[in-house]
């Protein structure tokens, strides 16, 4: 008879397959995953784990075949032990294992997902701002040919700070210890 472990294994392998399908849509070669050595290492480990999970899901996707008790009786000295296991196997019908996901846990996980989405939006905004800043810095690269008035025009906040330091006679403010 099919056991509840087989059903649980099949359900688990289905969940792994669905997760793997979702993860197959992730662009793992994105610079986000390569920027930090620790993150890159964690991503590689996670990808290896998912590959192993896929292999195990494939390996255990089919229900196991029937147990060959006759062959076991031939290879074991204590035949009575195999006979008692066979008797227990044929007479046993354990109740199915069920797991119910509590409403509190569902709400907590949903909140974590929402927080992650908010964090993702913030990160995307930071990436866009950083890309704009990099483009600005590339177009306004400081060279020997740039004049002081050009610098004041490009970087008004620095120009304002310098003018204030001149007015306050703080000639060596940024070069000498206080």
C-alpha positions in Angstrom: 0.0 0.0 0.0 1.2 3.5 -0.7 2.4 5.2 2.5 1.9 8.7 3.6 5.6 9.3 3.3 5.3 8.8 -0.5 2.5 11.3 -0.6 4.5 13.8 1.5 7.6 13.2 -0.6 5.7 13.8 -3.8 4.1 17.0 -2.4 7.6 18.2 -1.2 9.1 17.5 -4.6 6.3 19.4 -6.3 7.0 22.4 -4.0 10.7 22.2 -4.9 9.9 22.1 -8.6 7.6 25.2 -8.3 10.4 27.0 -6.4 12.9 26.0 -9.0 10.7 27.3 -11.8 10.5 30.6 -10.0 14.2 30.7 -9.4 14.9 29.9 -13.1 13.5 33.4 -13.9 16.1 35.1 -11.7 18.9 36.7 -13.6 21.8 35.2 -11.6 24.4 37.0 -13.7 23.1 40.4 -12.6 25.7 42.7 -11.2 23.7 42.9 -8.0 24.9 39.3 -7.2 28.5 40.0 -8.1 29.2 43.2 -6.2 30.1 41.7 -2.9 32.3 38.7 -2.3 30.2 37.4 0.6 26.9 37.8 -1.3 28.5 36.2 -4.4 29.5 33.2 -2.3 26.1 32.9 -0.7 24.4 33.1 -4.1 26.7 30.3 -5.4 26.0 28.2 -2.4 22.2 28.8 -2.8 22.4 27.9 -6.5 24.3 24.7 -5.6 21.7 23.8 -3.0 18.8 24.4 -5.5 20.6 22.2 -8.1 21.0 19.5 -5.5 17.3 19.8 -4.5 16.3 19.6 -8.2 18.4 16.4 -8.6 16.8 14.9 -5.4 13.3 15.9 -6.6 13.9 14.2 -9.9 15.4 11.1 -8.2 12.5 10.7 -5.8 9.7 12.0 -8.0 8.3 8.5 -8.7 6.7 6.4 -6.0 9.1 3.7 -4.7 8.6 0.1 -6.0 7.3 -2.7 -3.9 9.7 -4.1 -1.3 11.1 -7.5 -2.3 10.8 -9.4 1.0 11.7 -12.7 -0.7 15.1 -11.4 -1.8 15.7 -10.0 1.7 14.8 -13.4 3.3 17.5 -15.1 1.1 20.2 -12.6 2.1 19.6 -12.4 5.8 20.4 -15.0 8.4 17.4 -14.2 10.7 14.5 -14.8 8.4 12.0 -14.3 11.2 13.1 -10.7 11.4 12.3 -10.1 7.8 9.0 -11.9 8.2 8.0 -9.7 11.1 8.9 -6.6 9.1 6.8 -7.9 6.2 3.9 -8.6 8.5 4.2 -5.1 10.0 4.4 -3.5 6.6 1.4 -5.3 5.2 -0.8 -4.7 8.3 0.2 -1.1 9.0 -1.8 1.8 7.7 -0.7 5.0 9.5 -2.8 8.1 9.3 -1.8 10.7 6.8 0.5 13.4 8.1 -1.0 16.9 7.6 0.4 20.3 8.3 -1.7 23.3 8.7 -0.1 26.7 8.2 -1.2 29.0 11.0 -2.8 32.3 10.2 -0.3 34.2 12.3 2.6 32.6 10.5 1.0 33.3 7.1 0.6 37.0 8.2 4.2 37.2 9.4 5.5 35.7 6.1 3.3 38.1 4.1 4.7 41.0 6.1 8.2 39.8 5.4 7.4 39.7 1.7 5.9 43.2 1.7 9.0 44.5 3.6 11.3 42.8 1.0 9.3 44.4 -1.8 9.6 47.8 -0.2 13.3 47.2 0.3 13.6 46.2 -3.4 11.8 49.4 -4.5 14.2 51.5 -2.4 17.2 49.6 -3.7 16.0 50.1 -7.3 15.6 53.8 -6.6 19.1 53.9 -5.1 20.5 52.1 -8.2 18.9 54.6 -10.5 20.2 57.6 -8.5 23.7 56.1 -8.4 23.6 55.6 -12.2 22.6 59.2 -12.7 25.4 60.3 -10.4 27.9 58.2 -12.2 26.7 59.7 -15.6 27.0 63.2 -14.1 30.5 62.6 -12.8 31.6 61.1 -16.2 30.3 64.1 -18.1 31.8 66.6 -15.6 35.1 64.9 -15.1 37.7 67.2 -13.4 40.8 67.8 -15.5 43.6 70.2 -15.6 41.8 72.2 -18.2 38.7 72.9 -16.1 38.5 76.5 -14.7 37.6 77.5 -11.2 34.4 79.2 -12.5 33.5 75.9 -14.3 34.0 74.1 -11.0 31.8 76.5 -9.1 29.1 76.1 -11.7 29.3 72.3 -11.7 29.6 71.9 -7.9 27.7 74.8 -6.3 27.6 73.2 -2.9 31.5 73.0 -2.8 31.7 76.6 -4.1 29.4 77.8 -1.4 31.5 76.0 1.3 34.7 77.5 -0.1 33.3 81.0 -0.1 32.1 80.6 3.5 35.5 79.4 4.5 37.2 82.4 2.8 34.7 84.8 4.5 35.4 83.1 7.9 39.1 83.1 7.3 39.4 79.4 7.7 42.3 79.1 5.3 43.6 75.7 6.4 40.4 74.2 7.9 40.6 71.0 5.8 44.4 70.5 5.8 45.4 71.0 9.5 44.2 69.2 12.6 41.9 71.1 14.9 
